Amino acid sequence: MPVTITRVFDLIKHNLENFPKDEFISGKINGGWNKYSTQSFAETTDLLSKGLAVNGIKKGSRVALMSANRPEWNICDYAIMQLGAYQIPLYPTLAEHDIKFIIENAQIEIVFVGDETLYRKMQNVCATVEHSVKIYTLNEVEGAVNWNELIAQGKEADHIDLEMYREQVNAEDVLTIIYTSGTTGTPKGVMLTHDNLVQNFKNSAILLPPDIKKTLSFLPLSHIFERMISYLYAYLGLSIYYAESMDTIVADIQSVKPNGFSTVPRLLEKVYDKIMEKGKELTGIKRAIFFWSVALAERYDVTNTWWYNVKLAIARKLVFKKWQEALGGEIKVIISGGAALNPRLARIFWAAGLPVFEGYGLTETSPVICVNNFDAIMFGTVGRPIKGVEVKIAEDGEILTRGHNVMKGYYNREDLTAESIDQEGWFHTGDIGELIDGYLKITDRKKEIFKTAGGKYVAPQMLENKIKETPLIEQVMVLGENRKFPSALIVPNFEALKNWCAVKGISYTTHQEMLKNEQVLDKFNRLIEVANKDFGRWEQVKRFALLDKEWSIDGGELTPKLSLKRKVILEKNKDIIEKIYKDAENYHP
């Protein structure tokens, strides 16, 4: 009988029976590929499950996993889940106090860590935890217990019948507890079931055309977006290749030549900015053709006139073919999530023969609520709800959803669960949006909309996306709660700024010095003026400050999916913000 997939670990048998291959999941380490066949992946997973069972792990046990992306992450994931234990992913850059909270809150018994740095970090935390926690490393680390010891124990455990463990797990059982990044205080443990994820990847499969065979992965598996995508790839029998790091993505794309990958908009923006910088270096007819092609791409739609398509075919041959080659030359689809994608950017990538599908969801919704796909796409929206999921807009504009995607609840927080999921089963997303012909358009985060001192509401995300359209701006945050007007903190793209200064004959010294330069300030003033044109007077950014250091996950300003931690950024820059408004009060032209 063919495999019926009702629990996530059924994917292993599904692949053994339908898609056995030599390169099932591969990871790049120190410049070389570490490859697992479907058979070796399944065997290693089963041995690890047995080793965990020998150490008392069973249905309802809690096992954590803290590592960068690698095939062993997936092996641990499946080995934990097929025992009926809860897998709890820990993002590698989590602060020690957050790790301690999660280990104690979830009563974690065993932790897998990737390397020595994470081992030392986990050692420090576990020394302060009241209950005993065993730590196993995936890399060889001196003085630490390696995960191979569990695998060795599994080889000796003939008495353990894994099928008996699997049979005890049903679709409604908890698969994982994922702790949210804690931008609003103490992390909350989101409980997702096997059914949440199975239904999500089955109904998100519309994303991928049938001719996709291999994919590159670089977004963190500890985040639900990439984790669900990895299950989706397994469901469709695709090969997964993990990039070595964010810094090696370009080289890894050239090595793998994938048919698709998932990403966040920020990375697409960086790809686009680099291409545009190269375009600006061109001269004469080549430069003219390049910018004609980009202008043409900005007008792309799913239904174009025959004359537009004739011109697009020329642009693809002369210009966009090189864009495709820069991404390996075999891309058939790019999936974008985690933040809003600029519609202009989406049109340009589509015109270049690089289809980008934007979707939307949250950890609490497993994660996909809506997604664009080849059969139904509208630029500027996140698509229609996937099968089995409903969406409606509340009176205050908040997006509500219900269906197979909604979490079981927050772990040990019935109060928070009741606040988020109403009595009719609608989950309140905290996002603001509207439905256009069944397509969902996100306009902002409910919690991020602020009111100026004049009582006017401002949705910062739309402003920020507009401001970021220029290659000279890397990051921006619009603020102005209870202030007379909106202002912005801006981090320039310093590479692009250096190039601009060179063209203008300005001698570049340090970042700090350049941000005081009159010509530079004048340029940024003009960029803000252009961005402001599409907005009402009360929404427009009146003042800004340029910052000399990029916001990062390590610095605490960004979440793992590269969203702004607004409270942290406000706190870190409070003196600069106060100066913006004080200078405005003292300004008398």
C-alpha positions as CSV (number, residue, x, y, z in Angstrom):
1,M,0.0,0.0,0.0
2,P,1.3,3.5,-0.8
3,V,2.2,5.7,2.2
4,T,-0.6,7.9,3.5
5,I,1.0,11.1,4.9
6,T,-0.8,12.1,8.1
7,R,2.3,12.7,10.3
8,V,5.4,14.7,9.1
9,F,7.7,11.7,9.6
10,D,5.7,9.7,7.0
11,L,7.7,11.8,4.5
12,I,10.7,9.5,5.0
13,K,8.8,6.3,3.9
14,H,7.1,8.4,1.2
15,N,10.6,9.3,-0.2
16,L,12.0,5.8,0.1
17,E,9.1,4.4,-1.9
18,N,8.6,7.1,-4.5
19,F,11.7,9.2,-4.8
20,P,14.9,7.2,-3.7
21,K,18.0,9.1,-4.8
22,D,21.7,9.5,-4.1
23,E,21.4,13.2,-3.2
24,F,18.4,13.6,-0.9
25,I,19.7,16.2,1.5
26,S,23.2,17.8,1.2
27,G,25.0,20.5,3.1
28,K,28.1,22.4,2.2
29,I,30.8,22.4,4.9
30,N,34.3,23.9,4.5
31,G,33.8,24.2,0.7
32,G,32.7,20.6,0.2
33,W,29.3,18.9,-0.1
34,N,28.3,16.4,2.6
35,K,25.6,14.3,0.9
36,Y,23.0,11.9,2.2
37,S,21.1,9.5,0.0
38,T,17.5,8.8,0.9
39,Q,18.5,5.4,2.2
40,S,21.4,6.7,4.4
41,F,19.2,9.5,5.7
42,A,16.5,7.1,6.7
43,E,18.9,4.7,8.3
44,T,20.7,7.4,10.3
45,T,17.4,8.9,11.5
46,D,16.2,5.5,12.7
47,L,19.4,4.8,14.6
48,L,19.3,8.2,16.2
49,S,15.6,7.6,17.2
50,K,16.6,4.3,18.9
51,G,19.6,6.0,20.7
52,L,17.2,8.7,22.0
53,A,14.7,6.0,23.1
54,V,17.5,4.2,25.0
55,N,18.0,7.5,26.9
56,G,14.4,7.7,27.9
57,I,13.0,9.9,25.1
58,K,9.4,9.0,24.3
59,K,6.0,10.5,23.4
60,G,5.7,13.9,25.0
61,S,9.4,14.3,25.8
62,R,11.1,17.6,24.9
63,V,14.3,17.7,22.8
64,A,15.8,21.0,21.5
65,L,17.9,21.6,18.5
66,M,20.3,24.6,18.1
67,S,22.4,24.6,14.9
68,A,22.9,26.3,11.6
69,N,21.3,24.6,8.6
70,R,22.8,21.2,7.7
71,P,21.4,17.8,6.9
72,E,22.0,16.7,10.5
73,W,19.4,19.3,11.6
74,N,16.7,17.4,9.5
75,I,18.0,14.0,10.8
76,C,17.6,15.1,14.4
77,D,14.2,16.7,13.6
78,Y,12.7,13.4,12.1
79,A,14.4,11.3,14.8
80,I,12.8,13.3,17.6
81,M,9.3,13.5,16.0
82,Q,8.9,9.8,15.1
83,L,9.2,9.0,18.8
84,G,6.3,11.4,19.5
85,A,8.6,13.8,21.3
86,Y,8.4,17.6,20.8
87,Q,11.1,19.1,18.8
88,I,12.0,22.6,20.0
89,P,14.2,24.7,17.6
90,L,16.5,27.3,19.2
91,Y,17.8,30.0,16.9
92,P,21.7,30.0,17.2
93,T,21.9,33.8,18.0
94,L,19.4,33.6,20.9
95,A,20.5,35.5,24.0
96,E,21.4,33.2,27.0
97,H,18.5,34.5,29.1
98,D,16.0,33.5,26.3
99,I,17.6,30.1,26.0
100,K,17.3,29.6,29.8
101,F,13.7,30.6,29.8
102,I,12.8,28.2,27.0
103,I,14.7,25.2,28.5
104,E,13.0,25.8,31.8
105,N,9.6,26.6,30.3
106,A,9.5,23.6,28.0
107,Q,11.3,21.3,30.5
108,I,13.8,20.3,27.8
109,E,15.7,17.0,28.5
110,I,18.2,16.8,25.7
111,V,19.8,19.5,23.4
112,F,21.6,19.0,20.1
113,V,24.0,21.8,19.3
114,G,26.0,22.3,16.1
115,D,29.5,23.5,17.0
116,E,31.8,24.4,19.8
117,T,30.6,28.0,20.1
118,L,27.0,26.9,20.6
119,Y,28.2,24.1,22.9
120,R,30.0,26.6,25.2
121,K,26.9,28.9,25.1
122,M,24.6,26.0,26.0
123,Q,27.0,24.8,28.8
124,N,26.8,28.2,30.4
125,V,23.0,28.2,30.3
126,C,22.5,24.6,31.5
127,A,24.8,25.2,34.5
128,T,22.1,27.7,35.7
129,V,19.1,25.5,35.0
130,E,17.6,23.5,37.9
131,H,16.9,20.2,36.1
132,S,19.4,18.1,34.3
133,V,19.9,18.6,30.5
134,K,22.1,16.4,28.3
135,I,24.0,18.2,25.5
136,Y,25.1,16.4,22.3
137,T,27.2,18.1,19.6
138,L,26.9,17.5,15.9
139,N,30.5,18.6,15.2
140,E,33.4,16.9,17.1
141,V,34.1,19.1,20.1
142,E,36.7,18.3,22.7
143,G,35.2,17.3,26.1
144,A,31.7,17.1,24.7
145,V,29.5,14.1,24.0
146,N,29.0,13.7,20.2
147,W,25.7,12.7,18.6
148,N,27.4,9.7,17.1
149,E,27.3,8.1,20.6
150,L,23.5,8.1,20.4
151,I,23.7,6.6,16.9
152,A,26.1,3.9,18.3
153,Q,23.7,3.2,21.1
154,G,20.9,2.9,18.4
155,K,22.9,0.2,16.6
156,E,22.9,-1.9,19.7
157,A,19.2,-1.3,20.5
158,D,17.7,-4.2,18.6
159,H,15.0,-4.5,21.3
160,I,13.5,-1.2,20.4
161,D,10.6,-1.4,17.9
162,L,10.3,2.0,16.3
163,E,7.1,1.1,14.6
164,M,5.5,0.8,18.0
165,Y,6.6,4.4,18.8
166,R,5.3,5.7,15.4
167,E,1.9,4.1,15.9
168,Q,1.4,6.0,19.1
169,V,1.7,9.3,17.2
170,N,-1.5,10.7,15.6
171,A,-2.1,13.7,13.3
172,E,-3.4,15.9,16.2
173,D,-0.3,15.4,18.4
174,V,2.1,18.2,19.0
175,L,5.1,18.0,16.6
176,T,7.0,21.1,17.8
177,I,7.0,24.0,20.2
178,I,8.4,27.1,18.5
179,Y,9.2,30.0,20.7
180,T,8.6,33.4,19.0
181,S,11.4,35.8,18.9
182,G,10.2,37.8,21.9
183,T,10.0,41.3,20.3
184,T,7.1,42.0,22.6
185,G,8.5,40.5,25.9
186,T,8.9,36.9,27.1
187,P,9.0,34.4,24.3
188,K,5.7,32.5,23.7
189,G,5.8,28.8,22.8
190,V,3.7,28.1,19.7
191,M,2.4,24.5,19.7
192,L,2.0,23.1,16.2
193,T,0.7,19.7,15.4
194,H,1.6,17.1,12.7
195,D,-1.7,18.0,11.0
196,N,-0.9,21.7,11.0
197,L,2.3,21.1,9.1
198,V,1.1,18.3,6.8
199,Q,-1.9,20.2,5.7
200,N,0.2,23.3,5.2
201,F,2.8,21.7,2.9
202,K,0.2,19.7,1.0
203,N,-1.8,22.8,0.3
204,S,1.2,24.9,-0.4
205,A,2.4,22.5,-3.1
206,I,0.6,24.6,-5.7
207,L,3.7,26.9,-5.5
208,L,6.0,24.7,-7.3
209,P,5.8,23.6,-11.0
210,P,6.3,19.8,-11.7
211,D,9.7,20.2,-13.4
212,I,11.6,21.3,-10.3
213,K,14.2,18.8,-9.1
214,K,16.7,20.6,-6.8
215,T,16.5,23.5,-4.4
216,L,19.0,25.6,-2.5
217,S,18.2,26.5,1.1
218,F,19.7,29.2,3.3
219,L,17.0,30.7,5.5
220,P,17.1,29.3,9.1
221,L,15.4,26.0,9.6
222,S,14.7,27.1,13.2
223,H,12.1,29.5,11.7
224,I,8.8,27.8,10.7
225,F,8.9,29.3,7.1
226,E,12.0,27.4,5.9
227,R,11.2,24.3,8.0
228,M,7.8,23.9,6.4
229,I,9.4,24.5,3.0
230,S,11.9,21.7,3.7
231,Y,8.9,19.4,4.4
232,L,7.3,20.6,1.1
233,Y,10.4,19.8,-0.8
234,A,10.5,16.3,0.7
235,Y,6.8,15.9,-0.1
236,L,7.5,16.6,-3.8
237,G,10.6,14.4,-3.8
238,L,13.1,17.3,-4.4
239,S,16.8,17.4,-3.5
240,I,17.7,20.0,-0.9
241,Y,21.2,21.6,-0.8
242,Y,22.1,23.8,2.2
243,A,24.3,26.8,1.5
244,E,27.4,27.0,3.6
245,S,26.5,30.5,4.9
246,M,24.8,33.7,3.9
247,D,28.1,34.9,2.6
248,T,28.5,32.0,0.2
249,I,25.0,32.0,-1.4
250,V,26.2,33.3,-4.8
251,A,28.9,30.7,-5.1
252,D,26.6,28.0,-3.8
253,I,23.9,28.9,-6.3
254,Q,26.5,28.6,-9.1
255,S,27.6,25.2,-7.8
256,V,24.1,23.7,-7.3
257,K,22.2,25.6,-10.2
258,P,18.9,25.1,-8.3
259,N,15.5,25.3,-9.8
260,G,14.2,27.2,-6.9
261,F,14.8,28.7,-3.4
262,S,12.9,30.5,-0.7
263,T,14.0,33.9,0.5
264,V,13.1,37.1,2.4
265,P,12.6,40.3,0.4
266,R,15.7,41.9,1.8
267,L,18.0,39.4,0.0
268,L,16.1,40.0,-3.3
269,E,16.6,43.7,-2.8
270,K,20.3,43.2,-2.3
271,V,20.6,41.1,-5.5
272,Y,18.7,43.8,-7.4
273,D,20.9,46.6,-5.9
274,K,24.1,44.8,-7.0
275,I,22.7,44.3,-10.5
276,M,21.8,48.0,-10.7
277,E,25.2,49.1,-9.5
278,K,26.8,47.0,-12.3
279,G,24.3,48.6,-14.8
280,K,25.4,52.1,-13.8
281,E,29.0,51.2,-14.7
282,L,28.0,50.5,-18.3
283,T,28.4,53.1,-21.0
284,G,27.0,54.0,-24.4
285,I,24.5,51.7,-26.1
286,K,24.9,48.9,-23.5
287,R,23.9,51.3,-20.7
288,A,20.9,52.5,-22.7
289,I,19.7,49.0,-23.4
290,F,20.1,48.0,-19.7
291,F,18.0,50.9,-18.4
292,W,15.4,50.5,-21.2
293,S,15.0,46.8,-20.2
294,V,14.6,47.8,-16.5
295,A,12.0,50.5,-17.4
296,L,10.2,47.9,-19.5
297,A,10.3,45.4,-16.6
298,E,8.7,47.9,-14.2
299,R,5.5,47.7,-16.4
300,Y,5.3,43.9,-16.4
301,D,2.0,42.3,-15.7
302,V,0.8,38.7,-15.9
303,T,-1.3,39.6,-19.0
304,N,0.8,41.7,-21.4
305,T,0.1,43.0,-25.0
306,W,1.8,41.1,-27.8
307,W,3.9,44.2,-28.6
308,Y,5.1,44.3,-24.9
309,N,6.0,40.6,-25.1
310,V,8.0,41.2,-28.3
311,K,10.0,43.9,-26.5
312,L,10.4,41.8,-23.4
313,A,11.8,38.9,-25.5
314,I,14.5,41.3,-26.7
315,A,15.2,42.5,-23.2
316,R,15.5,39.0,-21.9
317,K,17.9,38.0,-24.6
318,L,20.1,41.1,-24.3
319,V,19.9,41.8,-20.5
320,F,17.9,39.5,-18.4
321,K,19.6,36.3,-19.5
322,K,22.6,37.5,-17.5
323,W,20.4,38.0,-14.5
324,Q,19.2,34.4,-14.8
325,E,22.8,33.2,-15.2
326,A,23.8,35.1,-12.0
327,L,21.3,32.9,-10.1
328,G,22.5,29.7,-11.7
329,G,20.6,29.8,-15.0
330,E,18.0,27.2,-14.0
331,I,15.6,29.1,-11.7
332,K,11.9,28.3,-12.2
333,V,10.5,29.8,-9.0
334,I,11.5,31.9,-6.0
335,I,9.3,31.9,-2.9
336,S,9.3,35.1,-0.8
337,G,8.0,35.4,2.7
338,G,8.7,36.9,6.1
339,A,8.1,40.5,5.1
340,A,6.5,42.7,2.5
341,L,7.9,42.4,-1.1
342,N,8.0,45.6,-3.1
343,P,5.5,45.1,-6.0
344,R,7.9,46.9,-8.3
345,L,10.7,44.5,-7.5
346,A,8.3,41.5,-8.1
347,R,7.4,42.8,-11.5
348,I,11.1,43.3,-12.5
349,F,12.0,39.8,-11.4
350,W,9.1,38.3,-13.2
351,A,10.0,40.2,-16.4
352,A,13.5,38.9,-16.0
353,G,12.2,35.4,-16.2
354,L,12.6,34.8,-12.5
355,P,9.1,34.3,-11.1
356,V,8.8,35.4,-7.4
357,F,5.8,34.2,-5.4
358,E,5.0,36.2,-2.3
359,G,3.2,34.5,0.5
360,Y,2.0,35.4,4.0
361,G,1.7,33.7,7.3
362,L,2.9,33.6,10.9
363,T,4.5,31.0,13.2
364,E,1.0,30.5,14.7
365,T,-0.4,29.6,11.3
366,S,2.1,26.9,10.4
367,P,2.9,29.3,8.6
368,V,1.1,29.8,5.2
369,I,-2.2,31.6,5.1
370,C,-2.1,32.9,1.6
371,V,0.3,32.6,-1.4
372,N,0.5,33.7,-5.0
373,N,1.1,30.9,-7.5
374,F,1.2,30.3,-11.3
375,D,-2.6,29.8,-11.4
376,A,-3.5,32.9,-9.4
377,I,-1.3,36.0,-8.9
378,M,-1.8,39.7,-8.3
379,F,1.2,41.9,-7.8
380,G,1.1,43.9,-4.6
381,T,-0.8,41.2,-2.8
382,V,0.2,38.0,-0.9
383,G,-2.2,35.9,-2.9
384,R,-5.3,34.0,-2.1
385,P,-5.8,31.7,1.0
386,I,-4.6,28.2,0.5
387,K,-7.1,25.3,0.4
388,G,-8.8,24.7,3.8
389,V,-7.9,28.2,5.1
390,E,-10.4,31.1,5.5
391,V,-9.5,34.8,5.8
392,K,-11.7,37.7,6.8
393,I,-11.1,41.4,7.7
394,A,-12.3,42.6,11.1
395,E,-14.1,46.0,11.5
396,D,-10.8,47.6,12.6
397,G,-9.0,46.2,9.5
398,E,-7.2,43.3,11.3
399,I,-6.7,40.1,9.3
400,L,-8.4,37.1,10.9
401,T,-7.8,33.5,9.7
402,R,-9.1,30.0,10.6
403,G,-8.6,26.5,9.3
404,H,-6.1,23.6,9.5
405,N,-3.2,26.0,9.8
406,V,-4.1,27.6,13.2
407,M,-1.9,26.4,16.1
408,K,-3.0,24.3,19.0
409,G,-2.2,27.2,21.3
410,Y,0.5,28.8,23.3
411,Y,2.3,26.3,25.5
412,N,1.1,26.7,29.2
413,R,-0.5,30.1,28.3
414,E,-4.2,29.6,28.0
415,D,-4.7,33.3,28.7
416,L,-2.7,34.3,25.6
417,T,-4.3,31.6,23.5
418,A,-7.8,32.9,24.4
419,E,-6.6,36.4,23.4
420,S,-5.4,35.3,20.0
421,I,-8.0,32.7,19.0
422,D,-11.6,33.8,19.5
423,Q,-14.6,31.5,20.3
424,E,-15.4,31.0,16.6
425,G,-11.8,29.7,16.0
426,W,-10.6,32.9,14.2
427,F,-6.9,33.6,14.9
428,H,-6.2,37.4,15.2
429,T,-3.0,38.0,13.2
430,G,-2.2,41.5,14.4
431,D,-1.7,42.5,10.8
432,I,-3.9,45.1,8.9
433,G,-5.1,44.3,5.4
434,E,-7.8,44.2,2.8
435,L,-9.2,41.7,0.4
436,I,-9.2,42.6,-3.4
437,D,-11.1,40.0,-5.5
438,G,-10.1,37.3,-3.0
439,Y,-6.5,38.4,-2.9
440,L,-5.1,39.6,0.4
441,K,-3.1,42.8,0.6
442,I,-1.2,43.6,3.8
443,T,-1.0,47.2,4.7
444,D,0.7,47.1,8.0
445,R,1.2,45.6,11.5
446,K,-1.5,46.6,13.8
447,K,1.0,47.2,16.6
448,E,3.3,49.2,14.3
449,I,0.7,51.7,13.2
450,F,1.2,54.9,15.2
451,K,-0.7,58.0,15.9
452,T,1.0,61.4,15.6
453,A,0.4,64.2,18.1
454,G,-2.1,65.6,15.6
455,G,-4.2,62.4,15.9
456,K,-3.3,61.1,12.4
457,Y,-2.6,57.4,11.9
458,V,0.6,56.4,10.1
459,A,1.4,52.9,8.7
460,P,5.2,52.9,8.7
461,Q,5.8,49.8,6.5
462,M,4.4,51.2,3.3
463,L,6.6,54.3,3.7
464,E,9.6,52.2,4.6
465,N,9.2,50.1,1.5
466,K,9.0,53.2,-0.7
467,I,12.0,54.8,0.8
468,K,14.0,51.5,0.4
469,E,13.5,51.6,-3.4
470,T,16.7,53.5,-3.8
471,P,20.0,51.5,-3.8
472,L,21.6,54.1,-1.5
473,I,19.4,53.1,1.4
474,E,20.0,49.7,3.1
475,Q,17.6,50.0,6.1
476,V,15.0,52.4,7.3
477,M,12.6,52.7,10.2
478,V,9.8,55.3,10.3
479,L,8.7,56.5,13.7
480,G,6.6,59.3,15.2
481,E,4.3,58.0,18.0
482,N,2.8,61.1,19.7
483,R,5.2,63.4,17.8
484,K,4.3,66.3,15.6
485,F,5.4,64.5,12.5
486,P,6.9,61.2,11.2
487,S,10.7,61.0,11.1
488,A,13.1,58.2,10.0
489,L,16.2,56.4,11.0
490,I,18.2,55.5,7.9
491,V,21.2,53.2,7.5
492,P,22.8,53.9,4.1
493,N,24.1,51.2,1.7
494,F,27.7,52.2,2.3
495,E,29.0,50.3,-0.8
496,A,26.6,52.2,-3.0
497,L,27.4,55.4,-1.2
498,K,31.1,55.0,-1.9
499,N,30.3,54.5,-5.6
500,W,28.1,57.6,-5.6
501,C,30.8,59.7,-4.0
502,A,33.4,58.5,-6.5
503,V,31.1,59.5,-9.4
504,K,30.5,62.9,-7.7
505,G,34.3,63.4,-7.1
506,I,33.8,63.4,-3.3
507,S,36.7,61.9,-1.4
508,Y,35.4,59.1,0.8
509,T,36.9,59.0,4.3
510,T,35.0,57.2,7.1
511,H,31.3,56.3,7.3
512,Q,30.8,58.8,10.2
513,E,32.4,61.7,8.3
514,M,30.5,61.0,5.0
515,L,27.2,61.1,6.9
516,K,28.0,64.8,7.8
517,N,28.9,65.8,4.3
518,E,26.6,68.5,2.9
519,Q,26.4,66.9,-0.6
520,V,25.5,63.5,0.9
521,L,22.9,65.0,3.2
522,D,21.4,66.9,0.3
523,K,21.2,63.7,-1.8
524,F,19.4,61.8,1.0
525,N,17.0,64.8,1.4
526,R,16.1,64.6,-2.2
527,L,15.6,60.8,-2.0
528,I,13.2,61.3,0.9
529,E,11.3,64.0,-1.0
530,V,10.8,61.6,-4.0
531,A,9.6,58.8,-1.7
532,N,7.2,61.2,0.1
533,K,5.3,62.1,-3.0
534,D,2.9,59.1,-2.9
535,F,1.8,59.8,0.7
536,G,-0.5,62.2,2.5
537,R,1.1,65.3,4.1
538,W,0.6,63.9,7.6
539,E,2.3,60.6,6.6
540,Q,5.4,62.2,5.0
541,V,8.8,61.9,6.6
542,K,9.8,65.4,7.6
543,R,13.2,64.7,9.2
544,F,15.7,61.9,9.3
545,A,19.0,60.8,10.9
546,L,21.6,58.7,9.1
547,L,23.2,55.9,11.1
548,D,26.7,54.6,10.5
549,K,26.1,51.0,11.6
550,E,23.8,48.4,10.0
551,W,21.1,46.7,12.1
552,S,21.7,43.0,12.6
553,I,20.4,39.8,14.3
554,D,23.6,39.7,16.4
555,G,23.1,43.4,17.4
556,G,19.6,42.6,18.6
557,E,17.9,45.0,16.2
558,L,16.5,42.3,13.8
559,T,14.5,39.2,14.4
560,P,15.7,35.9,12.8
561,K,13.5,36.6,9.8
562,L,15.2,40.0,9.4
563,S,12.2,42.0,10.6
564,L,12.9,45.2,12.6
565,K,12.7,45.0,16.4
566,R,11.3,48.5,16.7
567,K,11.4,48.7,20.4
568,V,15.1,47.8,20.5
569,I,15.9,50.3,17.7
570,L,13.9,53.1,19.4
571,E,15.7,52.4,22.7
572,K,19.2,52.2,21.2
573,N,18.7,55.5,19.3
574,K,16.6,57.5,21.8
575,D,19.1,60.3,22.0
576,I,19.3,60.7,18.2
577,I,15.5,60.7,18.0
578,E,15.2,63.3,20.7
579,K,17.7,65.5,18.8
580,I,15.6,65.1,15.5
581,Y,12.6,66.6,17.2
582,K,14.5,69.2,19.3
583,D,16.3,70.5,16.2
584,A,12.9,70.8,14.4
585,E,11.5,72.9,17.2
586,N,14.5,75.2,17.2
587,Y,14.5,75.5,13.4
588,H,13.4,79.0,12.3
589,P,14.2,79.6,8.6
